[in-house]
Amino acid sequence: MATTTAAIPEVTAQTKAQAPVTAPRSATERIMLIIAFIVMVIVALLMFVPFAFSLSTSLKTSPEAVRLTIGNMFWPAEPTLDAYRRAFNSNIGRWFFNSAVVALAWIVGRAIMDTMAGYAFARMEFPGRRVLFLLVLGTMMVPGIVTVIPKFILLRNLGLLDSYGALTIPFLADAFGIFLMKQFFESIPRDLEDAARMDGASRYQIFRQIVLPSAIPAVTALAIFSFQGSWNAFLEPLLFISGGSADLYTLPVGLANFRVQYNTNWPVLMAISVITTVPMAIVFIVFQRYFIASNVASGIKG
């Protein structure tokens, strides 16, 4: 017991001696950190102010919303939920459902298509692989507005206008998602796949059991981008379902329709804006946590 007790201080002292000593920051470094922190706070406030103003306006009455002052800019004098009652009495429930269905289709479609295409470009050898990948990258250089009319003509010829197919099928694959997944797959060591191949695993088994679990961070990021893109999409859904029923509207299209009906009722418009924004913010925050955790957990030690 005495020997063991005596050895503990020796190990502790050795550990302390080996521990790296952080040099104190200079006055210039401390000043730069303070400036950087102040800049980040200012930028965060600038990003949050529009949402805070929308939330405040949605809790006001129409006369108070028109009489904007410094005192009631971010907090109403008499808060009321009347704007939200009028919003929920509309067809917003259907529009919310449509947006959720479209977002889910985008996420699932791109998670499957982009992941498989990215793996094929990163790991599989086939004729024309480089040329095809350059063509995929080339589509990223084309402004999205240029492809709207060709998409519209194709959907019209296929009889998909004014349907859920028009809101989902053209967006089930994405060039950026393919590029993102390819780059991530190339960062995974080939030794893992070679070892599985020596054990008799097929290409599909390697992809499903080894490569795909390691790609959770990239798939999570792809899901965030896909959800954000579908939730904010306005021009293409507006054109593709313009001749159909209002029951096909997504939230951005429905918000534009609300502005036509309530062009001077700012509380109702802001209430719809808040309802549209909150789900996207919640999903982004939740998935961002999983994205960071996946980055930490998926590190490969060698």
C-alpha positions in Angstrom: 0.0 0.0 0.0 2.8 2.4 0.8 4.5 1.8 -2.5 1.3 2.4 -4.4 0.6 5.6 -2.5 4.1 6.9 -3.1 3.8 6.2 -6.8 0.7 8.4 -7.3 2.4 11.8 -6.6 5.2 10.8 -9.0 2.8 10.0 -11.8 0.8 13.2 -11.1 3.9 15.3 -11.2 5.1 13.7 -14.4 1.7 14.3 -16.0 1.8 17.9 -15.0 5.3 18.3 -16.3 4.2 16.8 -19.7 1.0 18.9 -20.0 1.4 21.7 -22.5 1.5 25.2 -21.1 -0.6 27.8 -22.9 1.2 31.0 -23.4 -0.8 34.1 -22.2 -2.4 36.1 -24.9 -0.8 39.4 -25.7 -2.8 42.7 -25.4 -3.2 42.9 -29.2 -4.7 39.3 -29.3 -7.1 40.2 -26.5 -8.2 43.3 -28.3 -8.7 41.4 -31.6 -10.8 38.8 -29.8 -12.9 41.5 -28.2 -13.4 43.2 -31.6 -14.3 39.9 -33.3 -16.8 39.1 -30.5 -18.4 42.6 -30.9 -18.7 42.2 -34.7 -20.3 38.8 -34.3 -22.8 40.2 -31.8 -23.7 43.1 -34.2 -24.1 40.7 -37.2 -26.3 38.3 -35.1 -28.5 41.2 -34.0 -28.8 42.5 -37.6 -29.9 39.0 -38.7 -32.4 38.7 -35.8 -33.9 42.2 -36.0 -36.2 41.4 -39.1 -37.6 38.3 -37.5 -38.2 40.2 -34.2 -39.9 43.0 -36.1 -42.1 40.5 -37.9 -43.0 38.7 -34.7 -43.8 42.0 -33.0 -46.0 43.3 -35.9 -47.9 40.0 -35.9 -49.0 40.7 -32.3 -50.3 44.1 -33.1 -53.7 45.5 -34.3 -53.9 47.0 -37.7 -54.0 50.6 -36.5 -51.0 50.1 -34.2 -49.0 48.4 -37.0 -49.6 51.5 -39.2 -48.6 53.9 -36.5 -45.0 52.7 -36.1 -42.9 54.3 -33.4 -39.7 53.6 -31.5 -41.7 52.5 -28.5 -43.8 49.9 -30.3 -41.4 48.8 -32.9 -40.4 45.5 -31.1 -43.2 45.2 -28.5 -46.9 46.0 -29.1 -48.7 48.2 -26.7 -51.6 45.8 -26.6 -50.5 42.3 -27.7 -53.2 40.3 -29.5 -53.4 37.0 -31.4 -56.1 38.2 -33.7 -53.8 38.1 -36.7 -52.9 34.4 -36.0 -56.6 33.6 -35.7 -57.3 35.1 -39.1 -54.3 33.3 -40.5 -55.4 29.9 -39.2 -58.9 30.5 -40.5 -57.5 30.5 -44.0 -56.1 27.5 -46.0 -52.7 27.7 -44.2 -53.1 24.2 -42.8 -53.2 22.8 -46.3 -50.3 24.9 -47.5 -48.3 23.8 -44.5 -49.0 20.2 -45.3 -48.0 20.7 -49.0 -44.7 22.3 -47.9 -44.0 19.5 -45.6 -44.7 16.8 -48.2 -42.6 18.6 -50.8 -39.7 19.1 -48.4 -39.8 15.4 -47.4 -39.8 14.4 -51.1 -36.8 16.6 -51.8 -34.9 15.3 -48.8 -35.5 11.6 -49.5 -35.0 12.0 -53.3 -31.7 13.8 -52.9 -30.5 11.6 -50.1 -30.9 8.6 -52.4 -30.0 10.0 -55.8 -27.1 12.3 -54.8 -25.6 9.8 -52.4 -25.6 7.0 -55.0 -24.3 9.3 -57.8 -21.7 10.8 -55.6 -20.4 7.3 -54.6 -20.4 6.2 -58.2 -18.3 9.2 -59.3 -15.9 8.8 -56.3 -15.3 5.0 -56.2 -16.5 3.3 -59.4 -14.6 3.2 -62.7 -16.7 3.4 -65.9 -16.3 4.9 -69.4 -16.9 8.6 -69.5 -16.9 9.1 -65.7 -14.8 12.3 -65.8 -16.8 13.8 -68.7 -20.1 13.1 -67.0 -18.9 14.6 -63.7 -17.7 17.7 -65.6 -21.2 18.0 -67.1 -22.7 17.7 -63.7 -20.4 20.5 -62.5 -21.3 22.5 -65.6 -24.9 22.6 -64.6 -23.9 24.4 -61.4 -22.6 27.3 -63.5 -26.0 27.8 -65.2 -28.3 30.3 -63.4 -31.4 28.6 -62.0 -33.7 31.1 -63.8 -32.4 29.9 -67.1 -33.8 26.3 -66.5 -37.3 27.4 -65.4 -38.8 27.6 -68.9 -37.3 24.2 -70.1 -38.6 22.6 -66.9 -42.1 24.1 -67.5 -42.2 22.9 -71.1 -41.1 19.3 -70.0 -43.7 19.2 -67.3 -46.4 20.4 -69.6 -45.5 17.8 -72.2 -45.5 15.1 -69.5 -48.9 16.3 -68.2 -47.4 17.0 -64.7 -48.3 20.7 -64.4 -50.6 21.6 -61.5 -49.8 18.5 -59.5 -47.5 17.4 -56.7 -45.2 15.9 -59.4 -44.4 19.4 -60.7 -43.3 20.3 -57.2 -41.1 17.3 -56.6 -39.9 15.4 -59.6 -37.7 18.1 -61.1 -35.9 18.5 -57.8 -35.2 14.9 -56.7 -31.5 15.3 -57.8 -29.2 18.2 -57.4 -25.7 18.9 -58.9 -24.4 20.5 -55.7 -25.6 17.5 -53.7 -23.7 15.1 -56.0 -20.6 17.2 -55.8 -20.9 17.4 -52.0 -21.3 13.6 -51.6 -18.5 12.8 -54.1 -16.0 15.0 -52.2 -17.0 13.4 -48.9 -16.7 9.8 -50.2 -13.2 10.6 -51.5 -12.2 11.6 -48.0 -13.1 8.1 -46.6 -10.0 5.7 -46.6 -10.2 3.0 -49.2 -8.7 0.5 -46.7 -12.1 0.0 -45.1 -13.7 -0.9 -48.4 -10.7 -3.1 -49.4 -10.9 -5.1 -46.1 -14.7 -5.6 -46.6 -14.1 -6.7 -50.2 -11.5 -9.3 -49.1 -14.2 -10.6 -46.7 -16.5 -11.2 -49.6 -18.7 -8.2 -49.3 -20.4 -7.0 -52.5 -20.4 -3.4 -53.8 -23.9 -2.8 -52.4 -23.0 -4.3 -49.0 -19.9 -2.1 -48.8 -21.9 1.0 -49.7 -24.8 0.3 -47.3 -22.9 -1.1 -44.3 -19.6 0.8 -44.4 -19.6 3.8 -46.6 -23.1 5.2 -45.9 -22.8 5.1 -42.1 -19.6 7.1 -42.4 -21.3 9.6 -44.6 -24.0 10.7 -42.0 -22.5 14.2 -41.6 -22.6 14.8 -45.3 -26.1 13.3 -45.7 -27.3 15.5 -42.8 -25.9 18.6 -44.4 -27.5 17.6 -47.7 -30.9 17.2 -45.8 -30.5 20.7 -44.3 -29.8 22.3 -47.7 -32.6 20.4 -49.4 -35.2 21.4 -46.7 -34.1 25.0 -46.8 -34.3 25.0 -50.6 -37.8 23.4 -50.8 -39.2 25.5 -47.9 -38.1 28.7 -49.5 -38.9 27.8 -53.2 -41.3 30.3 -54.7 -40.9 31.1 -58.4 -40.9 27.6 -59.8 -43.9 26.4 -57.6 -45.7 29.5 -58.5 -45.3 28.9 -62.2 -45.8 25.1 -62.2 -49.1 25.2 -60.2 -50.4 28.6 -61.3 -53.3 27.0 -63.2 -54.3 24.6 -60.5 -56.2 24.7 -57.3 -55.2 26.8 -54.3 -55.0 23.5 -52.4 -51.7 22.9 -54.1 -50.1 26.0 -52.8 -47.0 25.8 -50.7 -46.4 28.3 -47.9 -44.4 30.9 -49.9 -47.0 30.8 -52.7 -49.8 31.0 -50.1 -48.0 34.0 -48.5 -47.9 35.8 -51.8 -51.7 35.1 -52.3 -52.3 36.5 -48.8 -50.5 39.7 -49.7 -53.0 40.1 -52.6 -55.9 39.7 -50.2 -54.5 41.6 -47.2 -52.2 44.1 -48.8 -52.7 46.6 -46.0 -53.2 44.2 -43.1 -49.6 43.9 -41.9 -50.3 41.9 -38.8 -51.9 39.1 -40.8 -49.0 39.1 -43.3 -46.4 39.1 -40.6 -48.2 36.2 -38.8 -48.0 34.1 -42.0 -44.4 35.1 -42.3 -43.6 33.9 -38.7 -45.5 30.7 -39.2 -43.5 30.1 -42.4 -40.1 30.9 -40.8 -40.3 29.1 -37.5 -40.4 25.4 -38.8 -37.3 26.1 -40.9 -35.4 27.6 -38.0 -36.3 24.7 -35.7 -35.3 22.0 -38.3 -32.1 23.8 -39.0 -31.1 24.1 -35.3 -32.0 20.4 -34.6 -30.2 19.0 -37.6 -27.2 21.2 -37.0 -26.7 19.6 -33.6 -26.8 16.2 -35.2 -24.5 17.4 -37.9 -21.8 18.5 -35.4 -22.2 15.4 -33.3 -21.9 13.2 -36.4 -18.7 15.0 -37.4 -17.2 14.1 -34.0 -18.4 10.6 -33.8 -17.4 9.6 -37.4 -13.8 10.4 -37.0 -11.5 7.5 -38.1 -8.5 6.8 -35.9 -5.5 5.3 -37.6 
